[in-house]
Amino acid sequence: MNIVSLSVGLAALMIVGGVLAMIISGIRSLTQGKQDFKRIALMLVPVVVFVITYFALGQDFAKAGVMTAGVMMGGMILTIFLTGLRGTFKF
């Protein structure tokens, strides 16, 4: 086993550990009443968009990932536009 394989494996392990720690922390905060369920559920939006694009594009991870990024950026631009519009017209 060379050093590159070992370092890539350790990096992947650290990423998975970090994601698991965030999930556990979110569940703990939710059960203790520190966080609202809506805030936790909002974090699932990219996952839902990915799943939809994954099945819509023929089960291709790369295409679904790029489409998810595009949809999320489009949603961000739309939200920024609507927020600016609301601020301009004082809705």
MINU-644561 format. One record per residue: x, y, z of N, C-alpha, C, O in turn; residue number from 1. Coordinates in steps of 0.05 Angstrom, whole numbers. Example, Ala and Ser with C-alpha at 12.3 -4.5 7.8 and 13.67 -1.06 7.14 Angstrom:
% residues 2
n_x: 264&n_y: -114&n_z: 156&ca_x: 246&ca_y: -90&ca_z: 156&c_x: 264&c_y: -66&c_z: 156&o_x: 285&o_y: -66&o_z: 169&num: 1
n_x: 257&n_y: -45&n_z: 142&ca_x: 273&ca_y: -21&ca_z: 143&c_x: 258&c_y: 1&c_z: 157&o_x: 268&o_y: 23&o_z: 161&num: 2
This chain:
% residues 91
n_x: 17&n_y: -23&n_z: 0&ca_x: 0&ca_y: 0&ca_z: 0&c_x: 18&c_y: 25&c_z: 0&o_x: 36&o_y: 28&o_z: 17&num: 1
n_x: 14&n_y: 42&n_z: -19&ca_x: 30&ca_y: 66&ca_z: -20&c_x: 17&c_y: 89&c_z: -4&o_x: -5&o_y: 87&o_z: 5&num: 2
n_x: 32&n_y: 110&n_z: -2&ca_x: 24&ca_y: 133&ca_z: 15&c_x: -1&c_y: 147&c_z: 3&o_x: -17&o_y: 158&o_z: 19&num: 3
n_x: -3&n_y: 148&n_z: -23&ca_x: -26&ca_y: 162&ca_z: -35&c_x: -52&c_y: 147&c_z: -29&o_x: -71&o_y: 160&o_z: -21&num: 4
n_x: -52&n_y: 121&n_z: -32&ca_x: -76&ca_y: 106&ca_z: -25&c_x: -84&c_y: 109&c_z: 4&o_x: -107&o_y: 112&o_z: 11&num: 5
n_x: -64&n_y: 109&n_z: 21&ca_x: -69&ca_y: 112&ca_z: 50&c_x: -80&c_y: 140&c_z: 56&o_x: -99&o_y: 142&o_z: 72&num: 6
n_x: -69&n_y: 160&n_z: 44&ca_x: -78&ca_y: 187&ca_z: 50&c_x: -106&c_y: 192&c_z: 38&o_x: -123&o_y: 206&o_z: 51&num: 7
n_x: -112&n_y: 181&n_z: 15&ca_x: -139&ca_y: 184&ca_z: 4&c_x: -160&c_y: 170&c_z: 21&o_x: -181&o_y: 180&o_z: 26&num: 8
n_x: -153&n_y: 146&n_z: 30&ca_x: -170&ca_y: 131&ca_z: 48&c_x: -175&c_y: 145&c_z: 74&o_x: -198&o_y: 146&o_z: 84&num: 9
n_x: -154&n_y: 156&n_z: 86&ca_x: -158&ca_y: 171&ca_z: 111&c_x: -174&c_y: 197&c_z: 107&o_x: -190&o_y: 204&o_z: 124&num: 10
n_x: -170&n_y: 210&n_z: 84&ca_x: -186&ca_y: 234&ca_z: 79&c_x: -216&c_y: 227&c_z: 76&o_x: -233&o_y: 241&o_z: 86&num: 11
n_x: -222&n_y: 205&n_z: 62&ca_x: -249&ca_y: 197&ca_z: 59&c_x: -261&c_y: 189&c_z: 86&o_x: -284&o_y: 195&o_z: 91&num: 12
n_x: -246&n_y: 176&n_z: 102&ca_x: -255&ca_y: 168&ca_z: 129&c_x: -261&c_y: 193&c_z: 146&o_x: -280&o_y: 193&o_z: 161&num: 13
n_x: -244&n_y: 213&n_z: 144&ca_x: -249&ca_y: 238&ca_z: 159&c_x: -274&c_y: 253&c_z: 149&o_x: -289&o_y: 264&o_z: 165&num: 14
n_x: -278&n_y: 252&n_z: 123&ca_x: -302&ca_y: 265&ca_z: 112&c_x: -327&c_y: 251&c_z: 122&o_x: -347&o_y: 264&o_z: 131&num: 15
n_x: -327&n_y: 224&n_z: 121&ca_x: -350&ca_y: 209&ca_z: 130&c_x: -355&c_y: 213&c_z: 160&o_x: -378&o_y: 216&o_z: 169&num: 16
n_x: -333&n_y: 214&n_z: 175&ca_x: -336&ca_y: 219&ca_z: 204&c_x: -347&c_y: 246&c_z: 210&o_x: -364&o_y: 249&o_z: 228&num: 17
n_x: -339&n_y: 266&n_z: 195&ca_x: -350&ca_y: 293&ca_z: 198&c_x: -379&c_y: 295&c_z: 192&o_x: -395&o_y: 308&o_z: 206&num: 18
n_x: -387&n_y: 282&n_z: 170&ca_x: -416&ca_y: 282&ca_z: 162&c_x: -432&c_y: 267&c_z: 184&o_x: -454&o_y: 277&o_z: 191&num: 19
n_x: -422&n_y: 245&n_z: 193&ca_x: -437&ca_y: 230&ca_z: 214&c_x: -439&c_y: 247&c_z: 240&o_x: -460&o_y: 247&o_z: 253&num: 20
n_x: -418&n_y: 262&n_z: 247&ca_x: -418&ca_y: 279&ca_z: 270&c_x: -439&c_y: 301&c_z: 267&o_x: -453&o_y: 308&o_z: 286&num: 21
n_x: -441&n_y: 312&n_z: 243&ca_x: -461&ca_y: 333&ca_z: 238&c_x: -489&c_y: 322&c_z: 240&o_x: -507&o_y: 335&o_z: 251&num: 22
n_x: -494&n_y: 298&n_z: 230&ca_x: -520&ca_y: 286&ca_z: 231&c_x: -528&c_y: 280&c_z: 260&o_x: -550&o_y: 286&o_z: 268&num: 23
n_x: -509&n_y: 269&n_z: 275&ca_x: -515&ca_y: 263&ca_z: 303&c_x: -520&c_y: 288&c_z: 319&o_x: -538&o_y: 289&o_z: 336&num: 24
n_x: -504&n_y: 309&n_z: 314&ca_x: -508&ca_y: 335&ca_z: 327&c_x: -535&c_y: 347&c_z: 321&o_x: -548&o_y: 358&o_z: 338&num: 25
n_x: -543&n_y: 345&n_z: 296&ca_x: -569&ca_y: 356&ca_z: 288&c_x: -592&c_y: 341&c_z: 301&o_x: -611&o_y: 354&o_z: 310&num: 26
n_x: -590&n_y: 315&n_z: 302&ca_x: -611&ca_y: 299&ca_z: 315&c_x: -612&c_y: 306&c_z: 345&o_x: -633&o_y: 308&o_z: 357&num: 27
n_x: -588&n_y: 308&n_z: 357&ca_x: -587&ca_y: 315&ca_z: 386&c_x: -599&c_y: 342&c_z: 391&o_x: -614&o_y: 346&o_z: 411&num: 28
n_x: -592&n_y: 362&n_z: 375&ca_x: -603&ca_y: 389&ca_z: 378&c_x: -633&c_y: 389&c_z: 374&o_x: -648&o_y: 404&o_z: 388&num: 29
n_x: -643&n_y: 373&n_z: 356&ca_x: -672&ca_y: 372&ca_z: 351&c_x: -686&c_y: 359&c_z: 374&o_x: -708&o_y: 369&o_z: 382&num: 30
n_x: -675&n_y: 338&n_z: 385&ca_x: -689&ca_y: 325&ca_z: 408&c_x: -688&c_y: 342&c_z: 433&o_x: -705&o_y: 340&o_z: 450&num: 31
n_x: -667&n_y: 358&n_z: 436&ca_x: -665&ca_y: 375&ca_z: 460&c_x: -681&c_y: 401&c_z: 457&o_x: -682&o_y: 417&o_z: 476&num: 32
n_x: -692&n_y: 406&n_z: 433&ca_x: -708&ca_y: 429&ca_z: 429&c_x: -692&c_y: 454&c_z: 422&o_x: -703&o_y: 476&o_z: 422&num: 33
n_x: -666&n_y: 451&n_z: 416&ca_x: -650&ca_y: 474&ca_z: 409&c_x: -654&c_y: 484&c_z: 381&o_x: -650&o_y: 507&o_z: 375&num: 34
n_x: -662&n_y: 466&n_z: 363&ca_x: -667&ca_y: 472&ca_z: 335&c_x: -696&c_y: 466&c_z: 328&o_x: -708&o_y: 448&o_z: 338&num: 35
n_x: -705&n_y: 482&n_z: 309&ca_x: -732&ca_y: 477&ca_z: 298&c_x: -730&c_y: 456&c_z: 276&o_x: -710&o_y: 454&o_z: 262&num: 36
n_x: -751&n_y: 440&n_z: 273&ca_x: -751&ca_y: 418&ca_z: 253&c_x: -748&c_y: 430&c_z: 225&o_x: -736&o_y: 417&o_z: 208&num: 37
n_x: -759&n_y: 453&n_z: 220&ca_x: -758&ca_y: 465&ca_z: 194&c_x: -729&c_y: 472&c_z: 186&o_x: -722&o_y: 468&o_z: 162&num: 38
n_x: -713&n_y: 480&n_z: 205&ca_x: -685&ca_y: 486&ca_z: 198&c_x: -669&c_y: 461&c_z: 192&o_x: -652&o_y: 461&o_z: 174&num: 39
n_x: -675&n_y: 439&n_z: 206&ca_x: -662&ca_y: 414&ca_z: 200&c_x: -672&c_y: 403&c_z: 173&o_x: -655&o_y: 393&o_z: 157&num: 40
n_x: -697&n_y: 405&n_z: 168&ca_x: -709&ca_y: 394&ca_z: 143&c_x: -699&c_y: 410&c_z: 119&o_x: -697&o_y: 400&o_z: 97&num: 41
n_x: -692&n_y: 436&n_z: 123&ca_x: -682&ca_y: 453&ca_z: 101&c_x: -656&c_y: 442&c_z: 91&o_x: -649&o_y: 446&o_z: 67&num: 42
n_x: -641&n_y: 429&n_z: 108&ca_x: -615&ca_y: 418&ca_z: 99&c_x: -618&c_y: 394&c_z: 81&o_x: -599&o_y: 385&o_z: 68&num: 43
n_x: -642&n_y: 383&n_z: 79&ca_x: -647&ca_y: 360&ca_z: 62&c_x: -654&c_y: 368&c_z: 33&o_x: -657&o_y: 350&o_z: 16&num: 44
n_x: -658&n_y: 393&n_z: 28&ca_x: -666&ca_y: 402&ca_z: 1&c_x: -646&c_y: 393&c_z: -21&o_x: -655&o_y: 382&o_z: -41&num: 45
n_x: -619&n_y: 397&n_z: -17&ca_x: -601&ca_y: 387&ca_z: -38&c_x: -603&c_y: 357&c_z: -42&o_x: -599&o_y: 347&o_z: -64&num: 46
n_x: -607&n_y: 342&n_z: -21&ca_x: -609&ca_y: 313&ca_z: -23&c_x: -634&c_y: 306&c_z: -40&o_x: -633&o_y: 288&o_z: -57&num: 47
n_x: -656&n_y: 319&n_z: -34&ca_x: -681&ca_y: 313&ca_z: -49&c_x: -677&c_y: 321&c_z: -79&o_x: -685&o_y: 306&o_z: -96&num: 48
n_x: -665&n_y: 344&n_z: -84&ca_x: -660&ca_y: 352&ca_z: -112&c_x: -641&c_y: 332&c_z: -126&o_x: -646&o_y: 325&o_z: -149&num: 49
n_x: -621&n_y: 322&n_z: -111&ca_x: -603&ca_y: 303&ca_z: -123&c_x: -618&c_y: 277&c_z: -130&o_x: -614&o_y: 266&o_z: -152&num: 50
n_x: -634&n_y: 267&n_z: -112&ca_x: -649&ca_y: 242&ca_z: -117&c_x: -667&c_y: 245&c_z: -141&o_x: -669&o_y: 228&o_z: -158&num: 51
n_x: -681&n_y: 268&n_z: -143&ca_x: -699&ca_y: 273&ca_z: -165&c_x: -683&c_y: 273&c_z: -191&o_x: -691&o_y: 261&o_z: -211&num: 52
n_x: -661&n_y: 288&n_z: -192&ca_x: -646&ca_y: 290&ca_z: -217&c_x: -632&c_y: 264&c_z: -223&o_x: -628&o_y: 257&o_z: -247&num: 53
n_x: -625&n_y: 248&n_z: -203&ca_x: -612&ca_y: 223&ca_z: -207&c_x: -630&c_y: 204&c_z: -223&o_x: -622&o_y: 191&o_z: -242&num: 54
n_x: -655&n_y: 202&n_z: -214&ca_x: -674&ca_y: 184&ca_z: -228&c_x: -684&c_y: 196&c_z: -254&o_x: -691&o_y: 182&o_z: -272&num: 55
n_x: -686&n_y: 223&n_z: -256&ca_x: -695&ca_y: 235&ca_z: -280&c_x: -675&c_y: 234&c_z: -303&o_x: -682&o_y: 233&o_z: -326&num: 56
n_x: -649&n_y: 233&n_z: -296&ca_x: -628&ca_y: 233&ca_z: -316&c_x: -616&c_y: 205&c_z: -322&o_x: -595&o_y: 203&o_z: -333&num: 57
n_x: -630&n_y: 185&n_z: -314&ca_x: -622&ca_y: 158&ca_z: -321&c_x: -601&c_y: 146&c_z: -302&o_x: -584&o_y: 130&o_z: -311&num: 58
n_x: -602&n_y: 153&n_z: -277&ca_x: -585&ca_y: 142&ca_z: -256&c_x: -555&c_y: 145&c_z: -262&o_x: -540&o_y: 126&o_z: -262&num: 59
n_x: -548&n_y: 170&n_z: -268&ca_x: -520&ca_y: 177&ca_z: -273&c_x: -511&c_y: 197&c_z: -251&o_x: -521&o_y: 219&o_z: -250&num: 60
n_x: -492&n_y: 188&n_z: -234&ca_x: -484&ca_y: 205&ca_z: -212&c_x: -472&c_y: 232&c_z: -220&o_x: -479&o_y: 252&o_z: -209&num: 61
n_x: -455&n_y: 232&n_z: -241&ca_x: -442&ca_y: 256&ca_z: -249&c_x: -462&c_y: 276&c_z: -260&o_x: -462&o_y: 300&o_z: -252&num: 62
n_x: -480&n_y: 268&n_z: -277&ca_x: -500&ca_y: 286&ca_z: -288&c_x: -518&c_y: 296&c_z: -267&o_x: -526&o_y: 320&o_z: -266&num: 63
n_x: -526&n_y: 279&n_z: -248&ca_x: -544&ca_y: 287&ca_z: -227&c_x: -530&c_y: 307&c_z: -208&o_x: -543&o_y: 326&o_z: -199&num: 64
n_x: -504&n_y: 303&n_z: -203&ca_x: -490&ca_y: 322&ca_z: -186&c_x: -488&c_y: 349&c_z: -199&o_x: -491&o_y: 370&o_z: -186&num: 65
n_x: -481&n_y: 350&n_z: -225&ca_x: -479&ca_y: 376&ca_z: -239&c_x: -507&c_y: 389&c_z: -241&o_x: -509&o_y: 413&o_z: -237&num: 66
n_x: -528&n_y: 374&n_z: -246&ca_x: -554&ca_y: 385&ca_z: -248&c_x: -563&c_y: 395&c_z: -220&o_x: -576&o_y: 416&o_z: -219&num: 67
n_x: -557&n_y: 381&n_z: -199&ca_x: -564&ca_y: 390&ca_z: -172&c_x: -550&c_y: 417&c_z: -166&o_x: -563&o_y: 435&o_z: -155&num: 68
n_x: -525&n_y: 419&n_z: -173&ca_x: -510&ca_y: 444&ca_z: -169&c_x: -524&c_y: 467&c_z: -185&o_x: -527&o_y: 489&o_z: -175&num: 69
n_x: -531&n_y: 461&n_z: -210&ca_x: -544&ca_y: 481&ca_z: -226&c_x: -571&c_y: 490&c_z: -215&o_x: -578&o_y: 513&o_z: -214&num: 70
n_x: -587&n_y: 470&n_z: -207&ca_x: -613&ca_y: 477&ca_z: -195&c_x: -610&c_y: 493&c_z: -169&o_x: -625&o_y: 512&o_z: -165&num: 71
n_x: -591&n_y: 485&n_z: -153&ca_x: -588&ca_y: 500&ca_z: -127&c_x: -578&c_y: 528&c_z: -133&o_x: -586&o_y: 547&o_z: -119&num: 72
n_x: -560&n_y: 532&n_z: -152&ca_x: -550&ca_y: 559&ca_z: -159&c_x: -573&c_y: 575&c_z: -171&o_x: -576&o_y: 599&o_z: -165&num: 73
n_x: -589&n_y: 563&n_z: -188&ca_x: -612&ca_y: 577&ca_z: -199&c_x: -632&c_y: 585&c_z: -177&o_x: -642&o_y: 608&o_z: -178&num: 74
n_x: -637&n_y: 568&n_z: -158&ca_x: -654&ca_y: 575&ca_z: -136&c_x: -642&c_y: 597&c_z: -119&o_x: -657&o_y: 614&o_z: -109&num: 75
n_x: -616&n_y: 597&n_z: -116&ca_x: -603&ca_y: 619&ca_z: -101&c_x: -606&c_y: 645&c_z: -115&o_x: -612&o_y: 666&o_z: -103&num: 76
n_x: -602&n_y: 646&n_z: -141&ca_x: -605&ca_y: 670&ca_z: -157&c_x: -634&c_y: 680&c_z: -155&o_x: -639&o_y: 704&o_z: -152&num: 77
n_x: -653&n_y: 662&n_z: -158&ca_x: -681&ca_y: 670&ca_z: -156&c_x: -688&c_y: 681&c_z: -128&o_x: -702&o_y: 701&o_z: -126&num: 78
n_x: -677&n_y: 669&n_z: -108&ca_x: -682&ca_y: 678&ca_z: -80&c_x: -670&c_y: 706&c_z: -76&o_x: -682&o_y: 723&o_z: -64&num: 79
n_x: -646&n_y: 710&n_z: -86&ca_x: -633&ca_y: 737&ca_z: -83&c_x: -649&c_y: 758&c_z: -98&o_x: -653&o_y: 780&o_z: -88&num: 80
n_x: -659&n_y: 750&n_z: -122&ca_x: -675&ca_y: 769&ca_z: -138&c_x: -701&c_y: 776&c_z: -123&o_x: -709&o_y: 800&o_z: -121&num: 81
n_x: -715&n_y: 756&n_z: -112&ca_x: -740&ca_y: 761&ca_z: -98&c_x: -736&c_y: 777&c_z: -72&o_x: -752&o_y: 793&o_z: -65&num: 82
n_x: -714&n_y: 772&n_z: -59&ca_x: -708&ca_y: 787&ca_z: -34&c_x: -702&c_y: 816&c_z: -41&o_x: -711&o_y: 834&o_z: -27&num: 83
n_x: -687&n_y: 821&n_z: -62&ca_x: -682&ca_y: 848&ca_z: -71&c_x: -707&c_y: 862&c_z: -80&o_x: -711&o_y: 886&o_z: -75&num: 84
n_x: -725&n_y: 847&n_z: -94&ca_x: -750&ca_y: 858&ca_z: -103&c_x: -768&c_y: 865&c_z: -79&o_x: -781&o_y: 886&o_z: -79&num: 85
n_x: -768&n_y: 848&n_z: -59&ca_x: -784&ca_y: 853&ca_z: -36&c_x: -774&c_y: 878&c_z: -21&o_x: -789&o_y: 894&o_z: -11&num: 86
n_x: -747&n_y: 880&n_z: -19&ca_x: -735&ca_y: 903&ca_z: -6&c_x: -740&c_y: 929&c_z: -21&o_x: -743&o_y: 951&o_z: -8&num: 87
n_x: -741&n_y: 928&n_z: -47&ca_x: -746&ca_y: 951&ca_z: -63&c_x: -774&c_y: 962&c_z: -60&o_x: -778&o_y: 986&o_z: -58&num: 88
n_x: -793&n_y: 944&n_z: -61&ca_x: -821&ca_y: 952&ca_z: -60&c_x: -834&c_y: 949&c_z: -33&o_x: -858&o_y: 953&o_z: -30&num: 89
n_x: -818&n_y: 942&n_z: -12&ca_x: -826&ca_y: 941&ca_z: 16&c_x: -850&c_y: 923&c_z: 19&o_x: -870&o_y: 931&o_z: 32&num: 90
n_x: -849&n_y: 898&n_z: 9&ca_x: -871&ca_y: 879&ca_z: 12&c_x: -871&c_y: 868&c_z: 40&o_x: -888&o_y: 852&o_z: 47&num: 91
